[in-house]
């Protein structure tokens, strides 16, 4: 199977994640830009309340989470609402089966647990 590049956009993307319905969310400076892969067009721009993200991921609960050095944010792809869920951040990001979040800061591992 051969592959070829079929899309290119000049963006300073710092993180990417796919929503459950297949949209691609790009962190670009202080915006989240939403790409519809079927049309290859950006269909939405959302303000990122804490600036550019360094990592993003989709959790089992269907929401996207992003992190930078200063915060954690949550993106609900059904309403496209964005909220800061923690005023501390770090790097790297993972979620377990219950959508609890794990991230690193320096030489420490942290867990964000939903209550």
C-alpha positions, 0 to 999 in steps of 0.5 A: 500500500502506498501513502501520499500526503493529501492535506497540508496547513501552515499552523504552529500546532503544539498538540493534537487529539481526535474526538470520538466522532472523528474530528481532529482538535489542534492546539494553535497558540491560544486557540483550539481549531477543529478539523473535519477530516471528511471535508479537510476544513477547519469548522470551529475555533475555540478560545483556549483559556490557558494558552497553547497546550503541550499534550492532548488526549481523548478519555474514555468518558468521551471528553478531551483533555489538554495540559500545559505547564500551568494547567489542565483543561477539559473540552466537551466535544458535544457542546464545544465548551472548554473549562480549566479543571486544574490550576497546575499542569505539567507534561504528558497526559494519560487517562485510565478506564475511569477517565482519571488523568495522569501527568508528569511534572519534573520527576513526579507522577500525578493523578487527577481523580474525579469525585 
